[in-house]
Amino acid sequence: MDLLDLVGLTPLMARTSGRPSVVVGVIDGRVAPDHPAFAGRPVRELRPAAEASAGTGSCARADVCCAHGTAVAALLAGNRGVCPRCTLLSRPLFADHPADGGPATCLAGVRVGELAEAITEAVDAGAHVLNLSLAQPAPSGVRDRALDAALGHAADRGVIVVVAAGNQGRTGSSPLTDHPWVVPVVAYDRAGRPLPRSNRGVSIGRNGVGAPGDRVPGVGLDGRPVLLSGTSAAAPFVTGAVALLRSAFPDATPAAVRYAVTHGPGRRRSAMPPLLDAWAAYTTLRAATARASGPSPGHG
């Protein structure tokens, strides 16, 4: 089955390709601004102060983090992405060669304080939905006040936060996936079955959804096709669905969009969330909009 068909995106993408007024934030490695995937669609980039003097040209071919950020962004809002007409906002969080000489954080995980700062900056820059296809912080146990505050800020502003659940095959949660506003995403294979290496847990099963994460066609920095797997590849399908729904229903509340995408709060007992059904979310919001508008003039 086609990956878009698997999660109900094909009919939704036939209705809308997104609106430029809907801003999709990608917190990841840097997005190569001159990549062919974004031809004619400028990438708006937010950079931390430490990188303010860096150049704005393309990334080096060996830059693993930039390759990851570019591939994720292309799946989401590239010319052949899920929401190609949406505005793409890149907030680089990690680089292949950190200033402190340590390992690339796109491979080793992210520092929670830096992640909180990136979320807050992207929210304040006008994002409507955020995609975090990144290594999870340490397993949950002690709450992190800065991250909780950043996610609360996103919730207050109505910015839906979509995060990759992680690929350690672990049962549990993290400071990210524990937050009630976050939408965790697990990876499913092409037959609609969860990939065993996807993390699962109570909060993931309750608040999340699944999406394709098995050999997803993507782009490399050199423009050649690559295959992506895991929850990092799955998250953009959900983020893109949210962006399309916000484009199709600009008057819908963010909570209503999130509710539709995650099939409502329910009382799920499974640690594995259901597969995304973007078309069902569309019909749910369409029905809610029709009810809110009431009977047309001249009808009782």
C-alpha positions in Angstrom: 0.0 0.0 0.0 1.1 3.5 -0.7 2.4 5.2 2.4 0.1 8.2 2.0 -2.9 5.9 1.5 -1.9 4.0 4.7 -2.6 7.0 6.9 -5.4 8.7 4.9 -3.3 11.5 3.6 -4.0 11.0 -0.1 -7.6 12.4 -0.1 -6.6 15.2 2.3 -3.6 16.2 0.1 -6.0 16.3 -2.9 -8.1 18.9 -1.0 -5.3 21.1 0.1 -1.5 21.4 -0.3 -1.4 23.8 2.7 -1.4 27.6 3.1 1.6 29.9 3.4 0.0 31.4 6.5 0.5 28.1 8.3 4.0 28.0 9.7 5.6 24.6 10.2 8.6 24.6 12.6 11.3 22.0 12.3 13.7 21.6 15.3 16.4 19.4 14.0 19.7 19.6 12.2 20.1 22.6 9.9 18.1 22.5 6.7 20.1 23.1 3.5 18.4 26.3 2.2 19.5 25.8 -1.5 18.4 22.1 -1.7 16.3 21.4 -4.8 13.6 20.0 -2.6 12.8 23.6 -1.6 13.2 25.3 -4.9 11.1 28.4 -5.1 10.1 28.0 -1.5 12.5 29.9 0.8 13.5 28.3 4.1 13.1 30.7 7.0 15.9 29.9 9.5 16.2 30.7 13.2 19.7 30.2 14.5 21.1 30.2 18.1 23.3 33.1 19.0 26.4 31.0 18.8 25.8 30.4 15.1 24.7 33.9 14.3 27.8 34.6 12.3 27.8 31.4 10.4 27.2 31.4 6.6 23.9 30.7 5.0 25.1 28.5 2.2 24.5 24.8 1.7 25.7 22.2 4.1 28.8 20.0 3.6 28.0 16.6 2.1 29.5 14.9 5.2 27.3 16.9 7.7 25.1 14.1 9.1 22.9 16.5 11.2 22.2 18.7 8.2 21.4 15.7 6.1 18.9 14.6 8.8 17.3 18.0 9.1 17.0 18.5 5.4 15.5 15.0 4.8 12.9 15.5 7.6 12.0 19.0 6.3 11.7 17.8 2.7 9.3 15.1 3.8 7.2 17.7 5.6 7.2 20.8 3.5 9.4 20.2 0.5 8.0 20.5 -3.1 7.0 16.9 -2.9 6.3 16.9 0.9 3.0 16.5 2.7 2.4 20.2 3.1 4.4 21.9 0.3 2.6 25.3 0.4 3.1 25.7 4.1 5.8 28.1 5.3 8.9 26.2 6.6 10.6 27.5 9.7 13.9 25.8 10.6 15.4 26.1 14.1 18.7 24.2 14.1 19.3 22.6 17.4 22.4 20.5 16.7 25.4 20.5 14.3 27.7 17.8 13.1 30.7 19.5 14.7 29.7 21.2 18.0 31.7 24.1 19.2 32.7 22.2 22.4 34.2 19.4 20.3 31.8 16.8 21.7 29.9 14.2 19.7 27.2 15.3 17.3 24.1 15.8 19.3 21.9 14.6 16.5 23.4 11.2 17.1 23.9 11.3 20.9 20.8 13.0 22.0 19.8 16.6 23.0 20.4 18.7 26.0 17.0 19.4 27.6 17.9 23.1 28.3 18.8 23.7 24.7 15.7 21.9 23.5 13.5 24.1 25.8 15.1 27.2 24.3 14.6 26.0 20.8 10.9 25.3 21.4 10.3 28.7 22.9 12.1 30.5 20.1 10.1 28.6 17.4 6.8 29.3 19.2 7.6 33.0 19.5 8.6 33.1 15.9 5.1 32.2 14.8 5.1 28.4 14.3 1.7 26.7 14.3 3.0 23.2 14.6 6.5 21.9 15.6 8.2 18.7 14.3 10.8 17.2 16.6 12.4 14.2 14.9 15.3 14.0 17.4 16.8 11.7 19.9 14.8 11.7 23.1 16.2 13.2 26.3 16.8 10.8 29.2 13.9 8.6 30.3 11.3 10.3 32.5 11.7 10.3 36.2 12.5 13.9 37.3 10.6 16.6 35.6 12.5 19.3 33.9 11.1 22.7 34.7 12.6 24.5 31.6 11.2 21.9 29.2 7.8 21.8 31.0 7.6 25.6 30.7 8.5 25.5 27.0 5.9 22.9 26.2 3.4 24.8 28.4 4.2 27.9 26.4 3.5 26.0 23.2 0.2 24.8 24.6 -0.8 28.3 25.7 -0.1 29.6 22.2 -1.9 26.7 20.5 1.2 25.3 18.9 0.9 21.6 18.4 4.1 19.7 19.2 4.7 16.5 17.3 7.7 14.3 18.5 9.3 11.1 17.4 8.8 8.5 20.2 12.3 7.1 19.7 13.8 3.9 18.4 15.2 2.1 21.4 12.4 -0.5 21.6 11.9 0.7 25.1 8.7 0.7 27.2 8.5 3.9 29.1 8.4 7.6 28.4 10.6 10.7 28.4 10.2 14.3 29.5 8.9 15.0 26.0 6.5 12.2 25.5 5.1 12.5 29.1 3.7 16.0 28.4 -0.1 15.9 27.8 0.0 18.4 25.0 2.7 16.6 23.0 1.7 14.1 20.2 4.3 11.3 20.2 4.7 9.3 17.0 5.7 5.7 16.6 6.8 4.0 13.4 4.7 1.5 11.5 5.7 -0.8 8.7 4.2 -0.9 5.2 1.7 -3.4 6.3 0.3 -1.2 9.0 2.1 -2.9 11.9 4.2 -1.2 14.6 7.9 -1.5 14.2 9.3 -3.4 17.2 12.1 -0.9 17.7 9.6 2.0 18.3 9.4 3.1 21.9 6.0 2.6 23.6 4.4 3.6 26.9 1.3 4.7 28.7 1.6 8.4 27.6 2.7 7.4 24.1 -0.3 5.1 23.7 -2.7 7.6 25.2 -1.7 10.8 23.4 0.1 9.6 20.3 -0.4 8.1 16.8 1.5 5.9 14.4 2.8 6.7 11.0 4.9 5.2 8.2 8.5 4.7 9.3 9.7 1.8 7.2 11.9 2.6 4.1 10.3 6.0 3.6 11.5 7.6 0.3 13.5 10.8 1.1 16.3 13.0 -0.3 20.0 13.2 0.4 22.1 16.3 0.5 23.3 15.5 -3.0 19.7 15.3 -4.3 19.8 11.6 -4.7 17.0 9.5 -3.2 17.5 7.8 0.2 15.3 5.5 2.3 14.5 6.6 5.8 13.3 4.5 8.7 12.3 4.9 12.3 10.2 7.4 14.3 12.1 10.4 12.8 10.7 9.5 9.4 7.3 8.9 10.8 6.8 12.2 12.7 6.7 14.4 9.5 3.6 12.5 8.3 1.7 13.5 11.5 3.1 17.1 11.5 2.2 17.5 7.9 -1.4 16.2 8.5 -1.7 18.8 11.3 -0.5 21.6 9.0 -3.0 20.5 6.3 -5.9 20.4 8.7 -5.0 23.8 10.1 -4.9 25.0 6.5 -8.3 23.5 5.6 -9.9 24.7 8.8 -8.3 28.0 9.8 -11.0 28.7 12.3 -10.7 25.4 14.2 -9.1 25.6 17.5 -5.7 23.9 17.9 -7.2 21.6 20.6 -9.9 20.5 18.1 -7.2 19.7 15.5 -5.1 17.8 18.0 -8.2 15.9 19.2 -9.1 14.9 15.6 -5.6 13.8 14.8 -5.2 11.6 17.9 -8.8 10.2 17.7 -9.8 12.1 20.9 -8.6 11.5 24.4 -10.5 8.2 24.9 -9.4 5.7 27.5 -6.7 3.8 25.7 -5.1 1.0 27.6 -2.5 0.0 25.0 1.0 1.3 25.1 1.0 1.4 21.3 -1.0 4.2 19.7 -3.3 3.7 16.7 -2.2 4.5 13.1 -2.9 8.0 11.9 -6.1 8.5 9.8 -5.7 12.0 8.4 -8.9 11.7 6.3 -11.0 10.7 9.3 -9.5 13.7 11.1 -10.6 15.9 8.2 -14.2 14.5 8.2 -14.4 15.0 12.0 -13.4 18.7 11.7 -15.7 19.2 8.7 -18.6 17.8 10.7 -17.7 20.0 13.7 -17.5 23.1 11.5 -20.9 22.3 9.9 -22.5 22.0 13.4 -20.9 25.2 14.6 -22.1 27.2 11.6 -25.7 26.1 12.2 -28.5 25.9 9.7 -28.2 28.1 6.6 -30.5 31.1 6.2 -34.1 30.2 5.4 -34.0 26.8 7.1 -35.5 26.0 10.4 
